[in-house]
Amino acid sequence: MHGRRLLSLLIALVFAPIALGQPEDELIRNSVVKIFTTSRLPNLTQPWTRQAPSDATGSGVVIPGNMILTNAHVVNYGQRILVQPHQSSDKYEADVVAIARGIDLALIRLEDESFFDTHPAAELSADLPRIGSMVNAIGYPMGGDALSVTQGILSRIEYTDYNNGTLGLRFQVDTPLNPGNSGGPVFVDNKVVGIVFSGIPSAENIGYVIPTDEINMFLADVEDGTYEGNPRVFAHLQTAENPALRKKLGLESNDTGLLVTTADEDSLLKAWDVIEAIGDHDIDNRGMVAVDGGLRLHFGYYVPKLAQSGTAPFSIIREGEHIKVDLPVMPRLDSLQKSLDGAYPSYLIYGPMVFTPSYAELAQAAARAAPLLAANGNPIISRLGDEVAFEGEQLVALPSPFFPHRVTRGYDLGVVPVLESVNGEKVKNLAHLAELLRDAEGEFIEFKFAGTTNETLVFDREQIEEATEDVLNDAGIRSRASDDILPIIEGK
């Protein structure tokens, strides 16, 4: 009898409902939705068109204000977005209200707001959960159509890189997560502590979650209708642990912080400064600060929390003197090769050539041939990570080979060559190129490219202009330029 009772008890435990504290409440389940997205991504090598439509699914959660929170990558370049609630076959049309690709967050709204009458908002936690907390991820991962609930442990909290140079707080959990979980909420004690955004397919049960700490800053940021992003400090820093280095700097045993290695002449920071604190928070020799709950995080965690009017308060040690300064902080630098950030590429077709700015996405694709491009002095690689040298500067590249046409006879293009000049005049950006081509005179037109191996191209100007129409007709291209460039090249 005792053996049977023990067996019955074990069976009951194995097949028992998820333990108390799990988000079993139907109201919480009703706040989680499945998202269907049909998207058309940019075509970097053929910028006059787009990639074929692709379908994907993800998850989302209803939040206060009749909005649904999800990942940016779930709805990125979405041409059509549909939302399906728990235990329903209905699908509601939706559109993106705000998106932050760097931190991978997005807000969507429904055309039919009556949906929210029966699908209440989940509660967002205002507190950081502790490492070791039991977490529950709810969403619609691959492997089935019904709502899925998985349980695990919050195993790590850190301040780290997201996308496109964005820094932020991130949770690591050992909850089983799969494609389709993206954008779904993670609960602790029936409150949302974050949303799923990625995992490591090659590792077992390692998933990453965007905490409500970042979510709340995103929601506050987009209240005015635009997204700026989390500010950060842009400086060249290194640790201040080495004894010889500390002696050279004249640091006392209790002096800690990060060393500024180089700085611009007009910067408030100077080489050999030591950044010792942000606000009232001491920075240790590895750049870490103490945070409530016994955590130690990178000092950048406090920058968006303390920043006001484009500056944040710091304390530095300069030649033995302790000084307080308000350092400029910003979400991003004015990069030369900017991300498309949800837009489609600008382009200009001239004869057998298509020109486009070198965007960050194009640079990433070109990095596969980085050794070859670097050896040839291609600026896409040699200026990777550079800021603009002047307002509006762009690298104008040819992302694809010549269109077939007789005017190219005897010419050959390298891999993603960057245009340097037209008729001897330096090309500043794609709009400037359009002006140069529009206003060109004389019998010939000359294209010179950056680097050591690209050929200089000389064409009969009238022939190459006539070739443009041939190319458009042959390739079935509707317009010789994107909407922002077409008025320039046509002189309108």
C-alpha positions as CSV (number, residue, x, y, z in Angstrom):
1,M,0.0,0.0,0.0
2,H,2.8,2.4,0.9
3,G,4.5,1.7,-2.4
4,R,1.3,2.4,-4.3
5,R,0.7,5.7,-2.4
6,L,4.3,6.8,-3.1
7,L,4.0,6.0,-6.8
8,S,0.7,7.9,-6.9
9,L,2.3,10.9,-5.2
10,L,5.2,10.9,-7.7
11,I,2.9,10.7,-10.6
12,A,0.8,13.6,-9.2
13,L,4.0,15.7,-8.7
14,V,5.2,15.0,-12.3
15,F,1.9,15.9,-13.9
16,A,0.9,18.6,-11.5
17,P,0.1,22.1,-12.8
18,I,2.9,24.6,-12.8
19,A,3.8,25.6,-9.3
20,L,2.2,28.4,-7.4
21,G,3.5,31.8,-8.6
22,Q,3.4,30.8,-12.2
23,P,1.3,33.1,-14.4
24,E,-1.6,30.7,-14.6
25,D,-4.2,33.5,-14.2
26,E,-6.3,33.8,-17.4
27,L,-6.0,37.6,-17.4
28,I,-2.2,37.3,-17.7
29,R,-2.5,34.8,-20.5
30,N,-5.0,37.1,-22.3
31,S,-2.3,39.8,-22.3
32,V,0.0,37.7,-24.5
33,V,-0.4,37.7,-28.2
34,K,1.0,36.0,-31.3
35,I,2.3,38.4,-34.0
36,F,2.4,37.5,-37.7
37,T,4.7,39.8,-39.9
38,T,5.1,39.9,-43.6
39,S,8.2,41.9,-44.3
40,R,10.3,43.0,-47.3
41,L,13.9,43.7,-46.4
42,P,16.2,46.1,-48.4
43,N,18.2,44.6,-51.3
44,L,21.6,46.1,-50.7
45,T,23.1,45.0,-54.1
46,Q,20.0,46.0,-56.1
47,P,18.8,49.1,-54.2
48,W,16.1,49.9,-56.7
49,T,14.1,46.9,-55.5
50,R,13.4,45.0,-52.3
51,Q,13.9,41.4,-51.2
52,A,11.0,39.0,-51.8
53,P,8.3,39.0,-49.0
54,S,9.0,36.8,-46.1
55,D,6.8,35.7,-43.2
56,A,7.7,35.3,-39.6
57,T,6.0,35.0,-36.2
58,G,6.8,36.3,-32.8
59,S,5.1,37.2,-29.5
60,G,4.0,40.4,-27.7
61,V,2.4,41.6,-24.6
62,V,-0.3,44.2,-24.0
63,I,0.9,47.1,-21.9
64,P,-0.9,50.2,-20.5
65,G,-2.1,52.7,-23.1
66,N,-3.7,50.2,-25.4
67,M,-0.4,49.2,-26.9
68,I,1.4,46.0,-27.5
69,L,5.1,45.6,-26.8
70,T,7.4,43.3,-28.8
71,N,10.8,43.1,-30.3
72,A,11.9,45.4,-33.1
73,H,13.2,42.4,-35.1
74,V,9.7,40.9,-35.0
75,V,8.1,43.7,-36.9
76,N,11.2,45.2,-38.7
77,Y,10.3,46.2,-42.3
78,G,6.8,44.8,-41.7
79,Q,4.5,45.4,-44.7
80,R,1.7,43.7,-42.9
81,I,1.4,43.0,-39.2
82,L,-1.4,40.8,-37.7
83,V,-2.1,40.1,-34.0
84,Q,-3.8,37.0,-32.7
85,P,-4.9,36.7,-29.1
86,H,-4.8,33.7,-26.8
87,Q,-7.4,31.0,-27.7
88,S,-8.8,32.8,-30.7
89,S,-8.6,32.5,-34.5
90,D,-9.2,36.2,-35.0
91,K,-6.3,38.3,-36.4
92,Y,-6.2,42.0,-35.9
93,E,-4.5,44.5,-38.3
94,A,-1.7,46.4,-36.5
95,D,1.0,49.0,-37.3
96,V,4.2,50.1,-35.7
97,V,4.0,53.2,-33.4
98,A,7.6,53.3,-32.3
99,I,10.7,51.2,-32.9
100,A,14.2,51.1,-31.4
101,R,16.3,48.7,-33.4
102,G,19.4,49.3,-31.2
103,I,17.7,48.0,-28.0
104,D,15.4,45.8,-30.0
105,L,12.0,47.1,-28.8
106,A,8.9,48.1,-30.6
107,L,5.4,49.3,-29.9
108,I,2.5,48.4,-32.1
109,R,-1.2,49.5,-32.0
110,L,-4.3,47.8,-33.4
111,E,-6.8,49.4,-35.8
112,D,-9.6,47.9,-33.7
113,E,-9.1,49.1,-30.1
114,S,-12.1,47.1,-28.9
115,F,-9.6,44.3,-28.6
116,F,-8.3,45.8,-25.4
117,D,-11.7,45.6,-23.7
118,T,-11.1,41.9,-23.2
119,H,-7.3,41.8,-23.2
120,P,-6.0,43.8,-20.3
121,A,-2.5,45.1,-19.9
122,A,0.1,43.1,-18.0
123,E,1.8,44.9,-15.1
124,L,5.4,46.0,-15.7
125,S,7.6,45.5,-12.7
126,A,9.4,48.6,-11.4
127,D,12.1,46.6,-9.6
128,L,15.1,44.5,-10.7
129,P,14.5,40.9,-9.8
130,R,17.3,39.1,-8.0
131,I,19.7,36.7,-9.6
132,G,18.3,33.2,-8.9
133,S,14.6,34.3,-9.2
134,M,12.3,31.8,-10.8
135,V,11.1,33.2,-14.1
136,N,8.3,32.2,-16.5
137,A,8.4,32.9,-20.2
138,I,5.1,33.0,-22.1
139,G,4.9,33.1,-25.9
140,Y,4.4,31.3,-29.1
141,P,7.6,29.4,-29.9
142,M,7.9,27.1,-32.8
143,G,6.7,23.5,-32.3
144,G,3.0,24.3,-31.9
145,D,0.2,26.8,-32.1
146,A,-0.9,27.1,-28.5
147,L,0.5,29.4,-25.9
148,S,3.6,28.1,-24.3
149,V,4.8,28.6,-20.7
150,T,8.4,27.6,-19.7
151,Q,10.1,28.0,-16.4
152,G,13.7,28.7,-15.5
153,I,16.2,30.8,-13.4
154,L,17.4,34.3,-13.9
155,S,21.1,33.5,-13.9
156,R,22.9,36.7,-14.9
157,I,22.4,40.5,-15.0
158,E,24.9,42.7,-16.9
159,Y,25.2,45.9,-18.8
160,T,26.4,45.1,-22.3
161,D,26.1,45.6,-26.0
162,Y,22.9,45.2,-27.9
163,N,22.8,46.3,-31.6
164,N,24.4,49.2,-33.6
165,G,26.5,50.4,-30.7
166,T,23.6,50.5,-28.2
167,L,24.4,49.6,-24.6
168,G,21.9,48.4,-22.1
169,L,20.9,46.2,-19.2
170,R,20.4,42.5,-20.1
171,F,19.2,39.4,-18.3
172,Q,20.3,35.9,-19.0
173,V,17.9,33.1,-18.2
174,D,18.1,29.3,-18.5
175,T,14.4,29.1,-19.5
176,P,14.0,27.1,-22.7
177,L,13.4,29.6,-25.5
178,N,12.9,29.1,-29.2
179,P,12.2,31.2,-32.4
180,G,8.7,32.6,-31.9
181,N,9.3,33.4,-28.2
182,S,10.9,36.8,-29.3
183,G,8.8,39.7,-27.9
184,G,7.0,37.5,-25.4
185,P,6.9,38.5,-21.7
186,V,8.9,37.0,-18.9
187,F,7.2,37.1,-15.5
188,V,8.3,37.0,-11.9
189,D,5.4,36.8,-9.4
190,N,2.9,37.7,-12.1
191,K,4.7,40.9,-13.1
192,V,6.5,41.4,-16.3
193,V,10.3,41.7,-15.6
194,G,11.3,41.8,-19.3
195,I,10.7,40.5,-22.8
196,V,12.6,37.8,-24.7
197,F,14.8,38.9,-27.5
198,S,17.4,36.3,-28.3
199,G,19.1,33.0,-27.4
200,I,22.2,31.0,-28.3
201,P,21.1,28.1,-30.6
202,S,24.4,26.3,-30.1
203,A,24.1,26.4,-26.3
204,E,21.6,24.6,-24.0
205,N,19.0,26.9,-22.4
206,I,20.8,30.2,-22.6
207,G,18.3,33.0,-23.4
208,Y,18.4,36.8,-23.1
209,V,15.8,39.1,-21.9
210,I,15.4,42.9,-22.2
211,P,14.5,44.1,-18.6
212,T,11.7,46.5,-17.8
213,D,14.4,48.9,-16.7
214,E,15.2,49.3,-20.4
215,I,11.6,49.0,-21.5
216,N,10.5,51.9,-19.2
217,M,13.2,54.2,-20.6
218,F,12.1,53.3,-24.1
219,L,8.5,54.1,-23.3
220,A,9.5,57.4,-21.7
221,D,11.7,58.2,-24.7
222,V,9.0,57.7,-27.3
223,E,6.3,59.7,-25.5
224,D,7.0,62.7,-27.7
225,G,6.7,60.6,-30.9
226,T,10.4,60.2,-31.6
227,Y,13.0,57.8,-30.4
228,E,16.4,59.3,-29.4
229,G,18.1,56.3,-27.6
230,N,20.0,55.9,-24.4
231,P,22.9,58.4,-24.0
232,R,26.4,57.1,-23.4
233,V,29.9,58.4,-22.9
234,F,32.1,58.2,-26.0
235,A,35.7,58.2,-24.8
236,H,38.9,56.0,-25.1
237,L,39.3,54.3,-21.8
238,Q,41.4,51.6,-20.2
239,T,41.6,50.0,-16.7
240,A,43.8,51.6,-14.0
241,E,45.0,48.4,-12.3
242,N,48.6,48.2,-13.3
243,P,51.0,49.3,-10.4
244,A,53.4,51.1,-12.6
245,L,50.6,53.0,-14.3
246,R,49.1,54.0,-11.0
247,K,52.4,55.2,-9.7
248,K,52.9,57.3,-12.8
249,L,49.4,58.8,-12.3
250,G,50.1,59.5,-8.6
251,L,47.0,57.6,-7.5
252,E,46.5,56.8,-3.9
253,S,45.6,53.3,-2.8
254,N,41.9,54.3,-2.5
255,D,41.8,56.1,-5.9
256,T,39.9,54.0,-8.5
257,G,38.6,54.6,-11.9
258,L,39.2,54.4,-15.6
259,L,42.1,56.0,-17.5
260,V,41.4,58.3,-20.5
261,T,44.0,57.3,-23.1
262,T,43.3,59.8,-25.9
263,A,41.1,62.9,-26.2
264,D,40.3,65.6,-28.8
265,E,41.7,69.0,-28.1
266,D,38.2,70.5,-27.5
267,S,37.1,67.7,-25.2
268,L,36.5,68.3,-21.5
269,L,38.4,65.1,-20.9
270,K,42.2,65.1,-21.3
271,A,44.6,62.3,-21.8
272,W,45.8,60.8,-18.5
273,D,42.5,61.9,-16.7
274,V,41.0,59.2,-14.5
275,I,37.2,59.0,-14.3
276,E,36.6,58.1,-10.7
277,A,32.8,58.4,-10.3
278,I,29.5,59.1,-12.0
279,G,27.3,61.1,-9.8
280,D,27.7,59.7,-6.3
281,H,28.7,56.2,-7.6
282,D,32.3,55.3,-7.4
283,I,33.8,53.6,-10.4
284,D,36.3,50.8,-9.7
285,N,39.5,50.0,-11.7
286,R,37.5,47.8,-14.0
287,G,34.8,50.4,-14.7
288,M,32.2,48.9,-12.5
289,V,29.8,50.5,-10.0
290,A,27.7,49.2,-7.2
291,V,24.0,48.8,-7.9
292,D,21.1,48.0,-5.5
293,G,20.7,44.3,-4.8
294,G,24.4,43.6,-4.5
295,L,25.1,43.9,-8.3
296,R,28.1,45.4,-9.9
297,L,27.5,46.8,-13.4
298,H,29.4,48.9,-15.9
299,F,29.3,52.6,-15.0
300,G,27.4,53.2,-18.3
301,Y,24.3,51.8,-16.5
302,Y,23.9,55.2,-14.7
303,V,24.5,57.5,-17.6
304,P,20.9,57.5,-19.0
305,K,19.6,57.7,-15.4
306,L,21.6,60.7,-14.5
307,A,21.8,62.5,-17.8
308,Q,20.2,65.9,-18.2
309,S,20.2,68.2,-21.2
310,G,22.9,66.2,-22.9
311,T,25.4,65.9,-20.0
312,A,26.0,63.6,-17.1
313,P,27.8,64.4,-13.8
314,F,31.3,62.8,-13.3
315,S,34.2,63.2,-11.0
316,I,37.8,62.9,-12.5
317,I,41.3,62.9,-11.2
318,R,43.6,65.2,-13.1
319,E,47.2,65.5,-12.1
320,G,46.3,64.6,-8.5
321,E,43.4,67.0,-8.3
322,H,39.8,65.7,-7.9
323,I,37.5,67.7,-10.2
324,K,33.7,67.5,-10.9
325,V,32.7,67.9,-14.6
326,D,29.5,67.6,-16.6
327,L,30.5,65.4,-19.6
328,P,28.6,65.5,-22.9
329,V,26.7,62.3,-23.5
330,M,24.7,61.2,-26.6
331,P,23.0,58.1,-28.0
332,R,25.3,57.8,-31.0
333,L,28.1,59.4,-33.0
334,D,27.5,60.9,-36.4
335,S,28.9,57.8,-38.2
336,L,30.1,57.9,-41.7
337,Q,28.4,54.6,-42.6
338,K,25.1,55.0,-40.9
339,S,22.5,52.2,-40.4
340,L,19.4,52.2,-42.6
341,D,17.4,52.1,-39.4
342,G,14.2,50.8,-41.2
343,A,14.6,52.9,-44.4
344,Y,15.4,51.6,-47.9
345,P,18.6,52.6,-49.6
346,S,18.9,55.7,-51.7
347,Y,20.3,55.0,-55.2
348,L,21.2,56.5,-58.6
349,I,21.5,54.7,-61.9
350,Y,23.8,56.4,-64.5
351,G,24.5,54.4,-67.6
352,P,25.6,50.9,-66.6
353,M,26.4,51.8,-63.0
354,V,24.2,52.0,-59.9
355,F,25.5,54.2,-57.0
356,T,24.3,54.0,-53.4
357,P,25.7,55.3,-50.1
358,S,27.7,52.8,-48.1
359,Y,25.3,52.1,-45.2
360,A,26.4,50.1,-42.1
361,E,24.5,47.1,-43.5
362,L,26.5,47.2,-46.7
363,A,29.7,47.6,-44.8
364,Q,28.8,44.5,-42.7
365,A,28.1,42.5,-45.9
366,A,31.4,43.8,-47.5
367,A,33.3,42.7,-44.4
368,R,33.3,39.2,-45.7
369,A,35.9,40.4,-48.2
370,A,37.6,42.6,-45.6
371,P,41.2,41.4,-46.3
372,L,40.9,42.0,-50.0
373,L,39.2,45.4,-49.5
374,A,41.7,46.5,-46.9
375,A,44.6,45.5,-49.2
376,N,43.1,47.6,-51.9
377,G,42.6,50.6,-49.6
378,N,38.8,50.5,-49.9
379,P,37.4,53.2,-47.6
380,I,34.4,51.0,-46.7
381,I,37.0,49.0,-44.6
382,S,39.7,51.6,-43.9
383,R,37.1,54.1,-42.6
384,L,34.9,51.6,-40.8
385,G,33.8,53.2,-37.5
386,D,34.7,56.7,-38.6
387,E,32.6,59.7,-37.9
388,V,31.8,62.1,-40.8
389,A,34.6,64.5,-41.7
390,F,32.1,67.2,-42.7
391,E,28.3,67.5,-42.5
392,G,26.5,65.3,-44.9
393,E,29.6,63.2,-45.9
394,Q,28.8,59.8,-47.4
395,L,30.9,57.1,-49.1
396,V,29.3,56.6,-52.5
397,A,29.7,53.0,-53.6
398,L,28.8,50.7,-56.5
399,P,27.2,47.7,-54.7
400,S,26.9,45.5,-57.8
401,P,28.7,44.9,-61.2
402,F,28.0,46.8,-64.3
403,F,24.7,46.4,-66.0
404,P,25.4,44.7,-69.4
405,H,26.0,47.4,-72.0
406,R,28.6,48.0,-74.8
407,V,29.9,51.2,-73.3
408,T,31.7,49.2,-70.6
409,R,33.9,47.3,-73.0
410,G,37.4,46.8,-71.7
411,Y,36.5,48.0,-68.2
412,D,36.4,46.0,-65.0
413,L,35.1,46.9,-61.5
414,G,36.5,45.7,-58.2
415,V,34.5,44.6,-55.2
416,V,32.2,47.3,-53.9
417,P,34.4,50.2,-55.3
418,V,33.9,53.6,-53.7
419,L,33.6,56.6,-56.0
420,E,36.2,59.3,-55.3
421,S,35.7,62.0,-58.0
422,V,33.8,62.9,-61.2
423,N,35.7,65.0,-63.7
424,G,38.3,65.6,-61.0
425,E,35.8,67.0,-58.4
426,K,35.6,65.1,-55.1
427,V,32.2,63.4,-54.5
428,K,30.7,64.5,-51.1
429,N,27.6,62.3,-51.1
430,L,25.0,60.8,-53.4
431,A,23.1,64.0,-53.8
432,H,26.3,65.8,-54.7
433,L,27.0,63.1,-57.3
434,A,23.5,63.7,-58.8
435,E,24.4,67.4,-59.1
436,L,27.7,66.6,-60.8
437,L,26.2,64.3,-63.3
438,R,23.3,66.6,-64.0
439,D,25.6,69.6,-64.6
440,A,28.4,67.7,-66.5
441,E,29.5,69.3,-69.8
442,G,32.1,68.3,-72.4
443,E,32.5,65.3,-74.6
444,F,33.8,62.9,-71.9
445,I,33.0,62.1,-68.3
446,E,35.6,60.6,-66.0
447,F,35.0,58.4,-62.8
448,K,37.9,57.9,-60.5
449,F,37.6,55.4,-57.6
450,A,39.3,55.2,-54.2
451,G,41.9,52.5,-53.6
452,T,44.9,51.1,-55.4
453,T,43.5,48.7,-57.9
454,N,40.3,50.2,-59.3
455,E,40.4,51.4,-62.9
456,T,39.5,55.0,-63.9
457,L,36.5,55.0,-66.1
458,V,36.1,57.4,-69.0
459,F,32.9,57.4,-71.1
460,D,31.5,59.4,-74.0
461,R,29.1,61.6,-72.0
462,E,26.2,61.5,-74.6
463,Q,26.6,57.7,-75.0
464,I,26.5,56.9,-71.3
465,E,23.5,59.1,-70.8
466,E,21.7,57.3,-73.6
467,A,22.8,54.0,-72.1
468,T,20.8,54.9,-68.9
469,E,17.5,54.5,-70.7
470,D,18.7,51.3,-72.3
471,V,19.6,49.8,-68.9
472,L,16.3,50.8,-67.3
473,N,14.3,49.2,-70.1
474,D,16.4,46.1,-70.2
475,A,16.3,45.5,-66.5
476,G,12.6,46.6,-66.0
477,I,13.6,49.3,-63.6
478,R,10.9,51.9,-63.1
479,S,13.0,54.8,-61.9
480,R,16.6,55.8,-62.4
481,A,16.9,57.1,-58.8
482,S,15.2,56.9,-55.4
483,D,12.6,59.5,-54.5
484,D,15.1,61.7,-52.6
485,I,17.6,61.8,-55.5
486,L,15.3,61.8,-58.6
487,P,14.4,65.6,-58.3
488,I,18.1,66.5,-58.2
489,I,19.2,64.5,-61.2
490,E,16.2,65.8,-63.2
491,G,16.9,69.4,-62.2
492,K,13.5,69.9,-60.5
